[in-house]
Amino acid sequence: MNMTKAKHLRLAVLASGRGSNFLAIQKAIDEGKLDAEICILLSDKEDAPALDKAKQLGIPAVSVLPRSFYNKEAYEKEVVHQLASYDIDIVVLAGYMRLLSHVLLEAYKMRVVNIHPALLPSFTGLHAQRQALEYGVKYSGCTVHFIDEGMDTGPIILQAVVPVLDEDTEDTLTDRILAEEHRIYKEALQLIASGCMKVDGRRVMIVNDEQGVK
């Protein structure tokens, strides 16, 4: 996809849990702050709350269970098959708790985005908020980035900084970071929709802000 050309984005959301970022993205669309539509929500869990939330909003929602396939590649071929009929521009990971293989990444090269609850490259993987507290950092935050085959290693689109307070627990820090996740995820997607983005190696640059980030 040419990211220097404005485009109404057709999104597929992949989620494993409750889908709070999915709902925040849909809210931004409803409020006219994001030029996009969510065409399908897909989960790797048959009981993920995000599935019910999508159905309530009239968004197609399907579960594809990894245990039904003999390996990750076969599973992701089915995911790609499910998305194929929706003419998807961007695949949005919203609490999708699986590392992606070359199958999905080649089908949607530089078109899969994720949000991670830390300031990458620090604290990759699971329990990033706990890692931040244990390390004793004074600032943490969240990062929207493109996905590659590494763990949280793709080019960074946007970041937000969240101070770590002396009295913070993992839960309180998680809640404050989540509020920033909801804010910057839609902004990062709107940058793509507005045609304001250029990717040069690992650097993601804003090349035209005439349309701005709503």
Helices and strands as residue ranges (DSSP letters): E 9-15, H 20-30, E 36-43, H 49-56, E 61-63, G 66-68, H 72-84, E 90-93, H 102-107, E 112-116, H 128-135, E 139-146, E 156-163, H 170-193, E 197-200, E 203-206
